[in-house]
């Protein structure tokens, strides 16, 4: 985490995840990352990478129609996960303990949450 920057794409794990997403060219990679997220596996950077694409492409007019029914639940779940990353509900949530400047990490994640909440407001 924070290998190159505190942005969702700024580390090796995220770069690998984006490579997998574009290689497969399937939204199912993004969907699976969020739906199957388990904080004990510590795939926080992969989740943030998926969240970045969700916040960027998670607009009803852009999102693939075959997965439109998943958009609202994905936004909801991602907001909850990101919030838990910076406000850990228990000891299983170790994102802030993985290194880096905690204040910068928290600010970057809060920015993602704010954008996702805006996307969520647009969905009835």
URBELBEL-V243928 format. One line per field, one symbol per residue. psi: psi as a letter, one per 40 degrees, with the letter a starting at -180 (. if undefined). Layout:
# URBELBEL-V243928
psi: ???
This chain:
# URBELBEL-V243928
psi: hfddaeieefidddddddddddddfheddddddddehhdeeffdddddddddddddefhdedhhdeedeedddddddddddddddegheaeegedeeeiihddddddddddddddddddddeh.
